[in-house]
């Protein structure tokens, strides 16, 4: 597929378009449009910047961990009412022993993930 492209100051692709006045190139069939900023033009050849690719992978991994932590925190928030009920004398720890144990599992998950 022929595409027009523009490059940033490090020769990495910063935009692609079907039409335009910018230079044009054939993209390979396996070109990943979602990661176009990982590609660079070096000596007229399209290459993947492996250092940028590794950085991208690390960022995605960090986002995944953050999302897991946030999901566990959201689960904990759904049980906030239990502490209030116990603190105000409307319930006992024994009544909510299962939920309290589950909350500790979630807290440990957060700690294990570095949260």
N, C-alpha and C positions, 0 to 999 in steps of 0.2 A: 504494500500500500504506500503510495506516495504522499508525503506530508511535508508541509512547510514547518520550519523550526526556527527558534531563536535560542541563543546561548547566553549564559551568564558569564561573568568575568573569568570563571575557571573552566570554561568550555563545556559546562553541564547544560543539558536541555532544560530550559525554563518554560517553554511553551511550544505547543504543537497546534497546527491548524490545517484544515483541508485547503483553504484558499489563503492567498496572501502574496506579499512581495518578498518575503524572506526566502533564504535558500531552501531547497527542496531535497529530500532524500527518500529512498525506499526503506521502509521499516520491515524488519523480519517478521514472519508470521507469529513468532512467540514474544513479540514486544509487549511488555507489561505497562499499559498506560497508567495504572495506579501508582507506579513507581518510576515515572519518567525522570524525576530529578536524580536518579541513580545513574542515568546514562550520560555519557560524555562523547564528544567527537574529538578523536585524537588522530592526527594525520589523515583526516578524511574518513576514518573508520568509526563506526558506532561501537562503543565499549561500555561495560558496566564498571563503575568505580567501586571496587571491592571494599575499600575503607568506608565509603558512605553506606554501602550495603550492610556492613557489619554494624555500623552505628544505628542504622534504621532497625535492624533486628533487635538490637539492645533496647532501643526505645519502645518497640512493640512489646518486648518482654516486660519492661517496666510498667507499661500501660496495663498489661494483663494482670500483673500482680496488684496494681492499684485497684483495678476493677474487682478482683477477688476480695481484697480487703474491704472495699466499699460495700460489696454484697453482704459480707459477714456483719459489718456495722449496721446495715439496714435491718438484718434479721434481729440483731440485739435491740434495736430501737423499737421493734414491734412488741418486745417484752418489757418495755420501760414501766408499764402500768403495774407490773408485779412488785417492783421495789416500792412504788408508791403505796400499794395496798398493804404490804408488810409494814412499812414505816408508819402508816397511820393506824395500824392495828386492825385493819379490815380483813387481814388474811395472815396465815402463818407460813414460815418457810417449809414446813412439812406439806402443806397443801399444794405448794408449787415446786416440790423437790425435783420432779422430772424436768420442768422447764428451766430451773436453776442449773441443773446438771448440763442440759443442752447449751445454755448460755456459756458455761465454762468451756465447753468444747469449741464453740465459736470464738471465744476470747483467745484460746490457745491457738486456734487457726490463724488469728490475726497476728499473734506474737511470732508464730512460725514463719509467717510471710514477711516479717520485719516491720510490722505496723505498730 
